[in-house]
Amino acid sequence: MYVICLCGCKPSSKVKGQVFVIMNSGNSVKMAGVQVFLLDETALRNRIADINKDGGFEPALKIANDTFTKAQVAANLVTLMLQNPETEGFRSTTTGADGDFSFEHIPAGNYLLYARSSRQILNNAEYYVWFRKFTAESGYTYTADLQNDFNLMADSSLQRYSKTVGSVAGDESEAEKFIADKTWAGMMGNYGLSIPDNN
């Protein structure tokens, strides 16, 4: 859909989608209550550059006394960074009962959708980190679902790493949460964020 603006201004765009998990059975589980971030890539790089000038996350991570805690603290700091309402180009919303979300009045640019969640299955927990990039042109409505294809935790190398950490730590569920925390924070490293001990 293309919107014609008669006032001479550039029409904005809209992005909508659903967050869901496709099970082995083929059924989909719609993920309600998930915070979804829409981030302008240029704004993200600029925000991270400012954070790095002030020492990044290193001062806060010094108080964490073990690897698991450091990963959790780094993940929490990333979430706080993304939730900053004063950063132009950062938006967030929470999915509805059907896992749906939408963002309106989006200027043209390069964006990423970023979200994380978990789901309890009997005695185990599954963790998800969704990451999707797209380019918005003026006046269009985009559909961008976050599902298995965009779940970073589905990567086979991360799954093997999680099992290795779990066997060492003796708790596979805690190991998977640790990997999810590292992944959530670590993706920001691609945009220049310096996170000690997140390699």
Secondary structure as UniProt FT lines:
FT   TURN            6..7
FT   STRAND          13..22
FT   TURN            24..25
FT   STRAND          28..30
FT   TURN            32..33
FT   STRAND          35..40
FT   HELIX           41..53
FT   TURN            54..57
FT   HELIX           58..61
FT   TURN            62..63
FT   HELIX           67..82
FT   TURN            85..86
FT   TURN            88..89
FT   STRAND          90..94
FT   TURN            97..98
FT   STRAND          100..106
FT   STRAND          109..121
FT   TURN            122..123
FT   STRAND          124..136
FT   TURN            138..139
FT   STRAND          140..143
FT   HELIX           148..150
FT   HELIX           152..154
FT   HELIX           156..169
FT   HELIX           172..186
FT   HELIX           187..191
FT   TURN            196..197
//
